[in-house]
């Protein structure tokens, strides 16, 4: 998947989940969609995979 697509998908998944749980959508109802991109290179430029970077600790990354 190209980096722009990963970035768009991540921005949707990092929003608060629509179910009202207070969790990030990608770690709640849309966890299946997170699985689709978790092994892509993170677009923040860290060189890590998505699952080990911004999706793991969204509050610590500003490069998105």
C-alpha angles and dihedrals in degrees: 000000000000119000095247090056091048090050093051092047091048093050089056093045094048092060121098110278116259091229090075096241092130090235126119110270092238091058095043131034093351096050089120090061090050089057088059093063105024094104096048120104109268111251092220089084099245093122091234128118118263092251091055097043136031096000089052096048109012094169093061099053124077101166095090 
